[in-house]
């Protein structure tokens, strides 16, 4: 029997994904009766030819065949990597193990003809490190495709296992800057019931944004809202900030995040 989708009527949900990645989440929320309120908490800027880092990335892409393992850590990295590869590799180099963190990243690479695999369970660096491909790496060259900054857990662990690890930082991430009037109307005057946050960086940015450009707003009224996050690590960060009603979704994908909203319609959950 097909799964019965929870009716989310009456919920007003803050969608914080980057603008170019939020359409599906907004559609799923709307289909289930919720009101989606988009306010991105992460800005993505691809590295272009005007950036001093461009030539270094170009050299790494042109030398892909030198790497034994290439790891793509996000859908943003996947899409940009596909664009780079299409530019410089009419045929994909052979002999590379392509790995992806997360199902969406894996699907994007496979759709482009790149034979990626992902951990059977989990969607983070810790899950990636359990993959058999990454156990014997003595002197192996590993390339991690990602955005500038972020966690270093994966690279550090692979280096400890004997790999020579490089980053190809394909894009910059930054905290969006909004006018206080927009923050007030979108966050404080919108009768929010829930917030969807898919990364620790997005959570930090949300707290920064919610305080306003002049730090004029108190976030205390937000800390009891129903917060959905994709991992215990991010949940712990949210608890440290002061959030009190936190649910950990089964993953960072749109369906898992929205399925985790189900209890928010329960009167006991909102009591």
Buried (B, 14 or more C-beta within 10 A) or exposed (E): EEEEBBEBEEBBBBBBBBBEBBEBBBEBBEEBBBBBBBBBBBBBEBBEEEEEBEEBBBEBBEEBEEBBBBBBBBBBBBBBBBEBBEEEEEEBEEEBBBBBBBBBBBBBBBEBEBEBBBBEEBBBBBBBBEBEBBEEBEEBBBBBBBBBEBBEEBBEBBBEBEBBBBBBBBBBBBBBEBEBEEBBEBBBEBEBBBBBBBBBBBBBBBBBBBBBEEEEBEBEEBBEBBBBBBBEBBBBBBEEBEBEBBBBBEBBBBBBBBBBBBEBBEEEEEE
